[in-house]
Amino acid sequence: MRAALSPLLLSTALVLGGCASPPPVPPAPVALKCVLPAGVDSACPTPQPLKAGLTYRELLEVHLADRQQLQRCAAQHEELRRVVAACSARIDALSRPR
């Protein structure tokens, strides 16, 4: 009788051992919220349309205005890239195992 119980006891112990609770998982920290500075996520303005019959001076004025808008848009894009990179770095720091 004792020899017959050994395999049964062993298999029961193995099955119940698999039912043990897993190691405790640490609670998730509060979710990060990436806050964008005002205006950084707004769309860049479209270039000004050229009208027929523009003088060379008017053409240069339109060109300079478009160029300034493009430079502001590039600065806005760089700021947005910087904010997203900083937020991603904070998320990665929290995601690393301790």
Sequence and secondary structure as in RCSB ss.txt:
>XXXX:A:sequence
MRAALSPLLLSTALVLGGCASPPPVPPAPVALKCVLPAGVDSACPTPQPLKAGLTYRELLEVHLADRQQLQRCAA
QHEELRRVVAACSARIDALSRPR
>XXXX:A:secstr
 HHHHHHHHHHHHHHHHHTS                 TTTTS         TT  HHHHHHHHHHHHHHHHHHHH
HHHHHHHHHHHHHHHHHHHHS  
